[in-house]
Amino acid sequence: MSDNQTPMITLAGGGLVGSLLALILAKKGYRVEVYESRPDLRRVDISAGRSINLALANRGIKPLEQLGLMSKINDMIIPMRGRMVHVEGETATLQPYGQHEYDVIYSISRGELNSFLLTEAENTGLVTIHFDSKISQVDFDTNQLSIVQGEHSQTVSFDKLIGTDGANSVVRDAILALNDNSQLSVDVLDHSYKELHISPDSQGQHKIDKQALHIWPRGQFMLIALPNQDGSFTVTLFMHTQGETSFATVKDEATINAFFDAHFASIKPELENLVGTYIENPTGSMATIKCGPWNYADKGLIIGDAAHAIVPFHGQGMNCGFEDCQSIAEHFPAANEAESADWHALFANIAKLRKPNADAIADMALENYIEMRDSVIQDSFLQKKAFAFK
Ligand code: FAD
């Protein structure tokens, strides 16, 4: 219980999942303290070189709808009605996500969605977000967090702590360290990714169909492109990290040009400042993380990428994290009933409900990579309904 008798929940991390969860908890009447290691992205440009836009699908839409937020983000989203497959030497084919007009997923900017959720959370008057505040240590014996803020560090107390601190979660480390039977598997994919860009045409319009998720499957590697509101596309190249044709070998002007001429000649002219962007942008790694337990007694819980980082080939990481938030919205008591609740059982129940789903999606995402870059090319497969990024 916090000083002023309103129960307080502390969140580690104010990314996509942390900001949505803060809002959900505040709507239930909790006071929420969020510690976020990065600066406030509404004031400082911190494009981290990590997916600029994302596919928002049903799992993620549900909690947003229940909070009445979908109408508010209407002008941030672009519906994508299917995947447009660009097989070499053939006309691009649209594989619809469904038979109805409403069978769409949405492209949305990561930064805009995160900013929007942070503001919505703060507007409740119950959420305080501490930016530039990195949690360096979690002590579940004393219920204390060590926080590094620039040159300074301090210790703060918590009652309940929820780790929404992403794939390198310190809360996860602390929970797993306290359990003799804890399990952790971190499988780093032998493929990496790099973001490129297609700028708008001279009229500010999209140069290729804006209502589709574009895929250029090429067997061992692929390009995808998602539309942005400003007429541009964010393009992502997925390819082996090491090996004959890989980020290790495609790395300078000559090899980049030769690679794109050989495999992506049709779209190459549209890739803005290809060589410069390719060399400048970071090469990101991808991993599948499965772990357990997700909670420590009645004190701590992890959700989102902290509990289940997955590779992005189903476009479901954030969506799955939002579904965790939905589960919390459904099962946590309102703040005025918090004192009589069995928090150990509540935390354990969230883990029990969500972990099988998260693990299944993680496996499906790995399988979908092969489908997207390879099987999707095969004629027989083109007859089937598309389900990638859904
Ligand atoms: P994060 O987004 O990682 O946020 C964690 C937050 O915690 C960050 O703000 C971080 O600064 C903060 N933090 C970390 N450590 C600390 C600490 N010690 N102290 C304080 N703060 C801390 N998902 C989809 O649903 N659809 C997609 O289309 C999609 N595309 C993707 C494409 C790519 C290339 C990648 C890499 C991922 C994609 N994802 C997609 C996955 C999605 O990005 C993640 O699942 C999602 O960001 C997870 O949200 P999160 O809040 O759990 O973690």
Residues whose N, C-alpha, C, O or C-beta is under 5 A from the ligand:
A	BS01	FAD	A12 G13 G14 G15 L16 V17 G18 Y35 E36 S37 R38 S51 N53 L54 A55 S133 K134 I135 T164 D165 G166 A167 V170 I303 G304 D305 A306 P312 G315 Q316 G317 M318 N319 G321
